[in-house]
Amino acid sequence: MKTADEMDLMRESGRLLASVFEMLDTQPLAGLSTLAVNDLVEHFITDTLDARPASKGQYGYGFVLNCSINHVVCHGVPDENEIIRDGDIINLDITLEKNGFIADSSKTYMVGEIAPAARRLVRVAQEAMWKGIRSVRPGAHVGDIGAAIERHAKKNGYSVVREYCGHGIGREMHEEPQVLNFGKPGTGPMLREGMTFTVEPMINQGSRKVTTEADSWTVVTADRKLSAQFEHTVAVTHDGVEVLTLRADERALGTVRA
């Protein structure tokens, strides 16, 4: 639970993190290495925003973001030899800490000319995140979020990764509660005003099964089909939900209420 003052600090971290993605929106990603994107983001967070990339050093991780291309579900590690190419989909997952509070968000970018099947997957993954967000309100339950996400994904013929989920966030990157991307309505912890957490579904084109590669970080689809993810940090308000990491291209959505 966050106080009013703490919530203001969370809003500032979320606003700054949104600006990182707005900067990335202007970058031609094709032809860049994933390490070059990592370095670009690090310089922007530290030098332009005077903030801290919260992922760097967390659990021994050496980079400021995860970059997950095509069949990589999450936790892709930046590499100077991994080049982003026209036709790729790439999820960039970034955290930022300012004044002791952390925000977490991700966006799947479509690079150049994208196959229609990949474009549809990305669209449905983003829709699934918003279905989850729109179920947040005081008195609702964590299970309502997961149920809304899973229902939308399955309706569109996709599967939902179960091994990874959203999480409480604030002074620590990972706090309670866990916010699963599947579940039953009316189950799990009750949502109360002042709670802050992430909603971050990972939606697969094929099977929901995943494996972890030899680097112990990179998670891929077991069948090597595509995966897409979107993530926002949200706060439960007195009458609904506020998206703390809302980007400029989403501002028409404003404050989402139940």
Secondary structure, DSSP 8 states (H G I E B T S, - for coil): ---HHHHHHHHHHHHHHHHHHHHHTTS--TT-BHHHHHHHHHHIIIIIS--B-TTTTGGG--SSEEEEETTEEE-----TT-B--TT-EEEEEEEEEETTEEEEEEEEEE-SS--HHHHHHHHHHHHHHHHHHTT--TT-BHHHHHHHHHHHHHHTT-EE--S--EEE-SSSSSEEEEE-SS--TT-SSB--TT-EEEE--EEESS-S-EEE-TTSS-EEETT---EEE-BEEEEE-SSBEEETT--GGGGGG-S-B-
